[in-house]
Amino acid sequence: MRANPGNMGNMMRKMQKMQKEMQSAQAELEVKEYTSTSADDLIKVTMTGKHEIKDISIDAKVIDPDDPEMLQDLLIETLNQVLTEVDQDTENTMGKYTRGLM
């Protein structure tokens, strides 16, 4: 059996198209911004799809010199939240290209 050169050419074009779509989707994800807030909106964190923190807002009400642990806990919670959002969106977007390849 000989391979049909037309089918191989079509497959290569499809792969190149998919690669361009993946690169475009990745570029869009990298500049997209995600924002998460803590309970009561006391902390707000904005991050890009590249996991770069763009902004952190802290409400003065949460700054208690006698209880720095509360501020630390809220920051950790909010940062983990926004990281999860970035990772889930990346998986949802890029997963359609990578499912079934491995």
C-alpha distances in whole Angstrom, upper triangle without the diagonal:
4,7,9,12,15,14,14,17,19,18,20,23,23,24,26,28,28,29,32,33,34,36,38,38,39,42,43,44,45,48,49,52,53,56,57,61,63,65,68,66,68,65,62,59,57,54,51,47,47,50,53,56,58,61,63,66,68,71,74,75,73,74,77,78,79,76,73,70,70,69,67,65,65,63,61,60,59,57,55,55,54,51,50,49,47,45,44,44,42,39,39,38,36,35,33,31,30,30,27,26,27
4,6,9,12,11,11,14,16,16,17,20,21,21,24,26,26,27,30,31,32,33,35,36,37,39,41,42,43,46,47,50,51,55,56,60,62,64,67,65,67,64,61,58,55,52,49,46,46,48,51,54,56,59,61,64,67,70,73,74,72,73,76,77,78,75,72,70,69,68,66,64,64,62,60,59,58,56,54,54,52,50,49,48,46,44,43,43,40,38,38,37,35,34,32,29,29,29,26,25,27
4,6,9,8,8,11,12,12,14,16,17,18,20,22,22,24,26,27,28,30,32,33,34,36,37,38,40,42,43,46,47,51,53,56,58,61,63,61,63,60,57,54,52,49,45,42,42,45,48,51,52,55,58,61,63,66,70,70,68,70,72,74,75,71,69,66,66,65,62,61,60,58,56,56,55,53,51,50,49,46,45,45,43,41,40,39,37,35,35,34,31,30,28,26,26,26,23,22,24
4,5,5,7,9,10,11,13,15,16,17,19,20,21,23,25,26,27,29,31,32,33,35,37,38,39,42,42,46,47,51,52,56,58,61,63,61,63,60,57,54,51,48,45,42,42,45,47,51,52,55,57,60,63,66,69,70,68,70,72,74,75,72,69,67,66,65,63,61,61,59,57,56,55,53,51,50,49,47,45,45,43,41,40,39,37,35,35,33,31,30,28,25,26,27,24,23,26
4,5,5,6,9,10,11,12,14,15,17,18,20,21,23,24,26,27,29,30,31,33,35,36,37,40,41,44,46,49,51,55,57,60,62,60,62,59,56,53,50,47,43,40,40,43,46,49,50,53,56,59,62,64,68,69,67,68,71,73,74,71,68,66,65,64,62,61,60,58,56,55,54,52,50,50,48,46,45,44,42,40,39,38,36,35,34,32,30,30,28,25,26,27,25,23,26
4,5,5,6,9,10,11,12,14,15,17,18,20,21,23,24,26,27,29,30,32,33,35,36,38,39,43,44,48,50,54,56,58,61,58,60,58,54,51,49,46,42,39,39,43,45,48,49,52,55,57,60,63,67,68,66,67,70,72,73,70,67,65,65,63,61,60,59,57,55,54,53,51,49,49,47,45,44,43,40,39,38,37,34,33,33,31,29,29,26,24,25,26,24,23,26
4,5,5,6,9,10,11,12,14,15,16,18,20,21,22,24,26,27,28,30,31,33,35,37,37,41,42,46,47,51,53,56,58,56,58,55,52,49,46,44,40,37,37,40,43,46,47,50,53,55,58,61,64,65,63,65,68,69,71,67,65,63,62,60,58,57,56,54,52,52,50,48,47,46,44,42,41,40,38,36,35,34,32,31,30,28,26,26,23,21,22,23,21,20,23
4,5,5,6,9,10,10,12,14,15,16,18,20,21,23,24,25,27,29,30,31,33,35,36,40,41,44,46,50,52,55,57,55,57,54,51,48,45,42,39,35,35,39,41,44,45,49,51,54,57,60,63,64,62,63,66,68,69,66,63,61,60,59,57,56,55,53,51,50,49,47,45,45,43,41,40,39,37,35,34,33,31,29,29,27,25,25,23,20,21,22,20,18,21
4,5,5,6,9,10,11,12,14,15,17,18,20,21,23,24,26,27,29,30,32,34,35,38,40,44,46,50,52,55,57,54,56,53,50,47,44,41,38,34,35,38,40,43,44,47,50,53,56,59,62,64,61,63,66,67,69,66,63,61,60,58,56,56,55,52,51,50,49,46,45,45,42,40,40,39,36,35,35,33,30,30,29,27,25,25,23,20,21,23,22,20,23
4,5,5,6,9,10,11,12,14,15,16,18,20,21,22,24,26,27,28,30,32,33,36,38,42,44,47,50,52,54,52,54,51,48,45,42,40,36,33,34,37,39,42,43,46,48,51,54,57,60,62,60,61,64,66,67,64,61,59,59,57,55,54,53,51,49,48,47,45,43,43,41,39,38,36,34,33,32,31,28,28,27,25,23,23,20,18,20,21,20,19,22
4,5,5,6,9,10,10,12,14,15,16,18,20,21,22,24,26,27,28,31,31,35,36,40,42,45,48,50,52,50,52,49,46,43,41,38,34,31,31,34,37,40,41,44,46,49,52,55,58,59,57,59,62,63,65,61,59,57,56,54,52,51,50,48,46,46,44,42,41,40,38,36,35,34,32,30,30,28,26,25,24,22,20,20,18,15,16,18,16,15,18
4,5,5,6,9,10,10,12,14,15,16,18,20,21,23,24,26,27,29,30,34,35,39,41,45,47,50,52,50,52,49,45,42,39,36,33,30,30,33,35,38,39,43,45,48,51,54,57,59,57,58,61,62,64,61,58,56,55,53,51,51,50,47,46,45,44,41,40,40,38,35,35,34,31,30,30,28,25,25,25,22,20,21,19,15,17,19,18,16,19
4,5,5,6,9,10,11,12,14,15,17,18,20,21,23,24,26,28,29,32,34,38,40,44,46,49,51,49,51,48,44,41,38,35,32,29,29,32,34,38,38,41,44,47,50,53,56,58,56,57,60,62,63,60,57,56,55,53,51,50,49,47,45,45,43,41,40,39,37,35,35,33,31,30,29,27,25,25,24,21,20,21,18,15,17,19,19,17,21
4,5,5,6,9,10,10,12,14,15,16,18,20,21,22,24,26,27,30,32,35,37,41,44,46,48,46,48,45,42,39,36,33,30,27,28,31,33,36,37,40,42,45,48,51,54,55,53,55,58,60,61,58,55,53,53,51,49,48,47,45,43,42,41,39,37,36,34,33,32,30,28,27,26,24,22,22,21,18,17,17,15,12,14,16,16,15,18
4,5,5,6,9,10,10,12,14,15,16,18,20,21,22,25,26,29,30,34,36,40,42,45,47,45,47,44,41,38,35,32,28,25,25,28,31,34,35,38,41,43,46,49,53,54,52,53,56,57,59,56,53,51,51,49,47,46,45,42,41,40,39,37,35,35,33,31,30,29,26,25,25,23,20,20,20,17,15,16,14,10,12,14,14,12,16
4,5,5,6,9,10,11,12,14,15,17,18,20,21,23,24,28,30,34,36,40,42,45,47,45,46,43,40,37,34,31,27,24,24,28,30,33,33,37,40,43,46,49,52,53,51,53,56,57,59,56,53,51,51,48,47,46,45,42,41,41,39,36,36,35,33,31,30,29,26,25,26,24,21,21,21,18,16,17,16,12,14,17,17,15,18
4,5,5,6,9,10,11,12,14,15,17,18,20,22,23,26,28,32,34,38,41,43,45,43,45,42,38,35,32,30,26,23,24,27,29,32,32,36,38,41,44,47,50,52,50,51,54,56,58,55,52,50,50,47,46,45,44,41,40,40,38,35,35,34,31,30,29,28,25,24,24,22,20,20,19,16,15,16,14,11,14,17,17,16,19
4,5,5,6,9,10,10,12,14,15,16,18,20,21,24,26,29,32,35,38,41,43,40,42,39,36,33,30,27,24,21,22,25,27,30,31,34,36,39,42,45,48,49,47,49,52,54,55,52,49,47,47,45,43,42,41,39,37,36,35,33,32,31,28,27,26,25,22,21,21,19,16,16,16,13,11,12,10,8,10,13,14,13,16
4,5,5,6,9,10,10,12,14,15,16,19,20,23,25,29,31,35,38,40,42,40,42,38,35,32,29,26,22,19,19,23,25,28,29,32,35,38,41,44,47,49,46,48,51,52,54,51,48,46,46,43,42,41,40,37,36,36,34,31,31,30,28,26,26,24,21,20,21,19,16,16,17,14,11,13,12,9,11,14,15,13,16
4,5,5,6,9,10,11,12,14,15,17,18,22,24,28,31,34,37,40,42,39,41,38,34,31,28,25,21,19,19,23,24,27,28,31,34,37,40,43,46,48,46,47,50,52,54,51,48,46,46,43,42,41,40,37,36,36,34,31,31,30,28,26,26,24,21,21,22,19,16,18,17,14,12,15,14,11,14,17,18,17,20
4,5,5,6,9,10,11,12,14,16,16,20,22,26,28,32,35,37,39,37,39,36,32,29,26,23,20,17,18,21,23,26,26,30,32,35,38,41,44,46,44,45,48,50,52,49,46,45,44,41,40,39,38,35,34,34,32,30,29,28,25,24,24,22,19,19,19,16,14,15,14,11,10,12,11,9,12,15,17,16,19
4,5,5,6,9,10,10,12,15,15,19,20,24,26,30,33,35,37,35,37,34,30,27,24,21,18,15,15,19,21,24,25,28,30,33,36,39,42,44,42,43,46,48,49,46,43,42,41,39,37,36,35,33,32,31,29,27,26,25,23,21,21,19,17,16,16,14,11,12,12,9,7,10,9,7,9,13,15,14,16
4,5,5,6,9,10,11,13,14,18,20,24,26,30,33,36,38,35,36,33,30,27,23,20,17,14,14,18,19,22,23,26,29,32,35,38,41,43,41,42,45,47,49,46,43,41,41,38,37,36,35,32,31,31,29,27,26,26,23,21,22,20,17,17,18,15,13,14,15,11,10,13,13,11,13,16,18,17,19
4,5,5,6,9,10,11,12,16,18,22,25,29,32,35,36,33,35,32,29,26,22,19,16,13,14,18,19,22,22,25,28,31,34,37,40,42,40,41,45,46,48,45,42,41,41,38,37,36,35,32,31,31,29,26,26,25,22,21,22,20,17,17,18,15,13,15,15,11,10,14,14,12,15,18,20,19,22
4,5,5,6,9,10,11,14,16,20,22,26,29,32,33,31,33,30,26,23,20,17,14,11,13,16,18,20,21,24,26,29,32,35,38,40,38,39,42,44,46,43,40,39,38,35,34,34,32,29,29,28,26,24,23,22,19,18,18,16,14,14,14,11,9,11,11,7,7,11,11,10,13,15,18,18,20
4,5,5,6,9,10,13,15,19,21,25,28,31,33,30,31,28,25,22,19,15,12,9,10,13,15,18,19,22,24,27,30,33,37,38,36,37,40,42,44,41,38,37,36,33,32,31,30,27,26,26,24,22,21,21,18,16,17,15,12,12,13,11,8,11,12,8,7,11,12,11,12,16,19,17,19
4,5,5,7,9,12,15,19,21,25,28,31,33,30,31,28,25,21,18,15,11,9,10,13,14,17,17,21,24,26,30,33,36,38,36,37,40,42,44,41,38,37,36,34,32,32,30,28,27,27,25,22,23,22,19,18,19,17,14,15,16,13,11,14,15,11,11,15,16,14,16,19,22,21,23
4,5,6,6,10,12,16,19,23,26,29,30,27,29,26,23,20,16,14,10,8,10,13,14,17,16,19,22,25,28,31,34,36,34,36,39,41,43,40,37,36,35,32,31,31,29,27,26,26,23,21,22,21,17,17,18,15,12,14,15,11,10,13,13,10,11,15,15,15,17,20,23,22,24
4,6,5,8,10,14,16,20,23,26,28,25,27,24,20,17,14,11,8,5,8,10,12,14,15,18,20,23,26,29,32,33,32,33,36,38,40,37,34,33,32,29,28,28,26,23,23,23,20,18,18,17,14,13,14,12,9,10,11,8,7,10,11,8,9,13,14,14,16,18,21,21,22
4,6,8,11,14,17,20,23,27,28,25,26,23,20,16,13,10,6,4,5,8,9,12,12,16,19,22,25,28,31,33,31,32,35,36,39,36,33,32,31,28,27,27,25,23,22,22,20,17,18,18,14,13,15,13,10,11,13,11,9,13,14,12,12,15,17,17,18,20,24,23,24
4,6,10,13,16,20,23,26,27,24,25,22,19,15,12,9,6,6,7,10,10,12,11,14,17,20,23,26,29,31,30,31,34,36,38,36,33,32,31,28,27,28,25,23,23,23,20,18,19,18,15,15,16,14,11,14,15,13,12,16,16,14,15,18,20,19,21,23,27,26,27
4,7,10,14,17,20,23,25,21,23,20,16,14,10,8,6,6,9,10,11,12,11,14,16,19,22,25,28,30,28,30,33,35,37,34,32,31,29,27,26,26,24,21,21,21,18,16,17,16,12,13,14,11,9,12,13,10,10,14,14,12,14,17,18,19,20,23,26,26,27
4,7,10,14,17,20,21,18,19,16,13,10,7,6,4,6,9,9,9,9,8,10,13,15,18,21,24,26,25,26,29,31,34,31,28,28,26,23,23,23,20,18,19,18,15,13,15,13,10,11,13,10,9,12,13,11,12,16,16,15,17,19,21,22,23,25,29,28,29
4,7,10,14,17,18,15,17,14,10,8,5,5,6,7,10,10,10,10,9,10,12,14,17,19,23,24,22,24,27,29,31,28,26,25,23,21,20,20,17,15,16,15,12,11,12,10,7,9,10,7,7,11,11,10,12,15,15,15,17,19,21,22,23,24,28,28,29
4,7,10,13,15,11,13,10,7,6,4,6,9,11,13,12,12,10,10,9,10,11,13,15,19,20,19,21,24,26,28,25,23,22,20,18,18,18,14,13,14,13,9,10,11,9,6,10,11,9,9,13,14,13,15,18,18,18,20,22,24,26,26,27,31,32,32
4,7,10,12,9,11,8,6,5,7,9,12,13,16,13,14,11,12,11,10,11,12,14,18,18,16,19,22,24,26,23,21,20,17,15,16,14,11,11,12,10,6,8,9,6,5,9,10,8,10,13,14,14,16,18,18,19,22,23,25,27,27,28,32,32,33
4,7,8,5,7,6,4,6,9,12,15,17,19,16,16,14,14,12,10,9,10,11,15,15,13,16,19,22,23,20,18,18,15,13,14,13,9,9,11,9,6,9,11,8,8,12,13,12,14,17,17,17,20,22,22,23,25,26,29,31,31,31,35,36,36
4,6,5,6,5,7,9,12,14,18,19,21,18,19,16,16,14,11,11,10,11,14,13,11,14,16,19,20,17,16,15,12,10,12,10,6,8,10,7,5,9,10,9,10,13,14,14,16,18,18,20,22,23,24,25,28,28,31,33,33,33,37,37,37
4,5,7,8,10,12,15,18,21,23,25,22,22,19,20,17,15,13,12,12,14,13,11,15,16,20,20,17,17,15,12,12,13,11,8,11,12,9,9,13,13,11,13,16,16,16,19,21,21,22,25,26,26,28,30,30,33,35,35,35,38,40,39
4,5,8,10,14,16,19,23,25,27,24,24,21,21,18,15,13,11,10,13,11,10,14,16,20,20,17,17,17,13,13,15,14,10,13,15,13,12,15,16,14,16,19,19,19,22,24,24,24,27,29,28,30,33,33,35,38,38,38,41,43,42
4,6,7,10,13,16,20,22,24,21,21,18,17,14,12,9,9,8,12,11,10,14,16,20,21,18,18,17,14,13,15,14,10,11,14,12,10,13,15,13,14,17,18,17,19,22,22,22,25,27,27,28,30,31,33,36,36,36,40,41,41
4,7,10,14,17,20,23,24,21,21,17,17,14,11,8,6,5,8,8,7,10,13,16,17,15,14,14,11,9,12,12,8,10,13,12,10,13,15,14,15,18,19,19,21,23,24,24,27,29,29,30,32,33,36,38,38,38,42,43,42
4,7,10,13,17,19,21,18,17,13,14,10,7,6,5,6,10,10,8,11,14,16,18,15,14,14,11,9,10,11,7,7,10,9,7,10,12,12,12,15,16,16,18,20,21,22,24,26,26,27,29,31,33,35,35,36,39,40,40
4,7,10,14,16,18,15,14,11,11,8,6,5,7,9,12,13,12,14,17,20,22,19,17,17,15,12,13,13,10,9,11,11,7,9,12,10,10,13,15,14,15,18,19,19,21,23,24,24,27,28,30,32,32,33,37,37,37
4,7,10,13,14,11,11,7,8,6,5,7,9,12,15,16,15,16,19,21,23,21,18,18,16,13,13,14,11,8,10,10,7,7,10,9,7,10,12,12,12,15,17,17,18,21,22,22,24,25,28,29,29,31,34,34,34
4,7,10,12,10,9,6,5,5,6,9,12,15,18,20,18,19,23,25,27,24,22,22,20,17,17,17,14,12,13,13,10,9,12,11,8,10,13,11,11,14,16,15,16,19,20,20,21,24,26,27,27,29,33,33,33
4,7,8,6,5,4,5,7,9,12,15,18,21,23,21,22,25,27,29,26,23,23,22,19,18,18,16,13,14,14,11,9,11,11,7,8,11,10,8,11,14,13,13,16,18,17,18,21,23,24,24,26,30,29,30
4,5,5,5,7,7,10,12,15,19,22,25,27,25,26,29,31,33,30,27,26,25,23,22,22,20,17,17,17,14,12,14,13,9,9,12,10,8,11,13,11,11,15,16,15,16,19,21,21,22,24,28,27,28
4,5,7,10,11,14,16,19,22,25,28,29,27,29,32,33,35,32,29,28,27,25,23,23,21,19,18,18,16,13,14,13,10,9,11,9,6,8,10,9,8,11,13,12,12,15,17,18,18,20,24,23,24
4,5,9,11,14,16,20,22,26,29,30,28,29,32,33,35,32,29,28,28,25,23,23,22,19,18,19,17,14,15,15,12,10,13,12,8,10,13,12,10,13,15,14,14,17,19,19,19,21,25,24,24
4,6,9,12,13,17,19,23,26,27,25,25,28,29,31,28,25,24,24,21,19,20,19,15,15,16,14,10,11,12,9,7,10,11,8,9,13,12,11,14,16,16,16,18,21,21,21,23,26,25,25
4,6,9,11,15,18,21,24,26,24,24,27,28,30,28,24,24,24,21,19,20,19,15,15,17,14,11,13,14,11,10,13,13,11,13,16,15,14,18,20,19,19,22,24,24,24,26,30,29,29
4,6,8,11,14,18,20,22,20,20,24,25,27,25,21,21,21,18,16,18,16,12,13,15,12,9,12,13,10,10,14,13,12,14,17,16,16,20,21,21,21,24,26,27,27,29,32,32,32
4,7,10,14,17,20,22,21,21,24,26,28,26,23,23,22,19,19,20,18,14,16,17,14,12,15,15,12,13,16,15,13,17,19,18,18,21,23,22,23,25,28,28,29,31,34,34,34
4,7,10,13,16,18,17,17,21,22,25,23,20,21,20,16,16,18,15,12,15,15,12,11,15,14,12,14,17,16,15,18,20,19,20,23,24,24,25,28,30,31,31,33,37,36,37
4,7,10,13,15,13,14,17,19,22,19,17,17,16,12,13,14,12,9,12,13,10,9,13,13,11,14,17,16,16,19,21,21,22,25,26,26,27,29,32,33,33,35,38,38,38
4,7,9,12,11,12,15,18,20,18,16,17,15,12,13,15,12,10,13,14,11,12,15,15,14,16,19,18,19,22,23,23,24,27,28,28,30,32,34,35,36,37,41,41,41
4,6,8,7,8,12,14,17,15,13,14,12,9,11,13,10,9,13,13,11,13,16,16,15,18,20,20,21,24,25,25,27,29,30,31,33,34,37,38,38,39,43,43,43
4,5,6,7,11,14,16,15,14,15,13,10,13,14,11,12,15,15,13,15,18,18,18,21,23,22,24,26,27,28,30,32,32,33,35,37,39,41,41,42,45,46,46
4,5,5,8,11,14,13,13,15,13,10,14,15,13,14,17,18,16,18,21,21,21,24,26,26,27,30,31,31,33,35,36,37,39,40,43,44,44,45,49,49,49
4,6,7,11,13,12,12,14,11,10,14,15,12,14,17,17,16,19,21,21,22,25,26,26,28,30,31,32,34,36,36,37,40,41,43,45,45,46,49,50,49
4,6,9,11,9,9,10,8,6,10,11,9,11,14,14,13,16,18,18,19,22,23,24,25,28,29,30,32,33,34,35,37,38,41,43,42,43,47,47,47
4,6,9,8,7,10,8,7,10,12,11,12,15,16,15,17,20,20,21,23,25,26,27,29,31,32,33,35,36,37,39,40,43,44,44,45,48,49,48
4,5,5,6,9,8,8,11,13,12,14,16,17,18,20,22,23,24,26,28,29,30,32,33,34,36,38,39,40,42,43,46,47,47,47,51,51,50
4,6,6,9,10,10,12,14,15,15,18,19,20,21,24,25,26,27,29,31,32,34,35,36,38,40,41,42,43,45,48,49,48,49,52,52,51
4,6,9,10,11,12,14,15,17,18,20,21,23,24,26,27,29,30,32,33,35,36,38,39,41,42,44,45,46,49,50,49,50,53,53,52
4,5,6,8,9,10,12,13,15,16,18,19,21,22,24,25,27,28,30,31,33,34,36,37,39,40,41,42,45,47,46,46,49,50,48
4,5,5,6,9,10,11,12,14,16,17,18,20,21,23,24,26,27,29,30,32,33,35,36,38,39,40,43,44,43,44,47,47,46
4,5,5,6,9,10,10,12,14,15,16,18,20,21,22,24,26,27,28,30,31,32,34,36,37,37,41,42,41,41,44,45,43
4,5,5,6,9,10,11,12,14,15,16,18,20,21,23,25,26,27,29,30,31,33,35,36,36,40,41,40,41,44,44,43
4,5,5,6,9,10,11,12,14,15,17,18,20,21,23,24,26,27,29,30,32,33,34,35,38,40,39,40,43,43,42
4,6,5,6,9,10,11,12,14,16,16,18,20,21,22,24,26,27,28,30,32,33,33,37,38,37,38,41,41,40
4,5,5,6,9,10,11,12,14,15,16,18,20,21,22,24,26,27,28,30,31,32,35,36,35,36,39,39,38
4,5,5,6,8,10,10,12,14,15,17,18,20,21,23,24,26,27,29,30,31,34,35,35,35,38,39,38
4,5,5,6,8,10,11,12,14,15,17,18,20,21,22,24,26,27,28,29,32,34,33,34,37,37,36
4,6,5,6,8,10,10,12,14,15,16,18,20,21,22,24,26,27,27,30,32,31,31,35,35,34
4,6,5,6,9,10,11,13,15,15,16,19,20,21,22,24,26,26,29,31,30,30,33,34,33
4,5,5,6,9,10,11,13,14,15,17,18,20,21,23,24,25,28,30,29,30,33,34,33
4,5,5,6,9,10,11,12,14,16,17,18,20,21,22,23,26,28,27,28,31,31,31
4,6,5,6,9,10,10,12,14,15,16,18,20,21,21,24,26,25,26,29,29,28
4,5,5,6,9,10,11,12,14,15,16,18,20,20,23,25,25,25,28,29,29
4,5,5,6,9,10,11,12,14,15,16,18,19,22,23,23,24,28,28,28
4,5,5,6,9,10,11,12,14,15,16,17,20,21,21,22,25,25,25
4,5,5,6,8,10,10,12,14,15,15,18,20,19,20,23,24,23
4,5,5,6,8,10,10,12,14,15,17,19,19,20,23,24,24
4,6,5,6,9,10,11,12,13,16,17,17,19,22,22,23
4,6,5,6,9,10,10,11,14,15,15,16,19,19,19
4,5,5,6,9,10,10,13,15,14,15,18,19,19
4,5,5,6,8,9,12,13,14,15,19,19,20
4,5,5,6,8,10,11,11,13,17,17,18
4,5,5,5,8,10,9,10,14,14,15
4,6,5,7,10,10,10,14,15,17
4,6,6,8,10,11,15,15,17
4,5,6,7,9,12,12,14
4,5,5,6,9,10,12
4,6,6,9,10,13
4,6,8,8,11
4,6,6,8
4,6,7
4,6
4
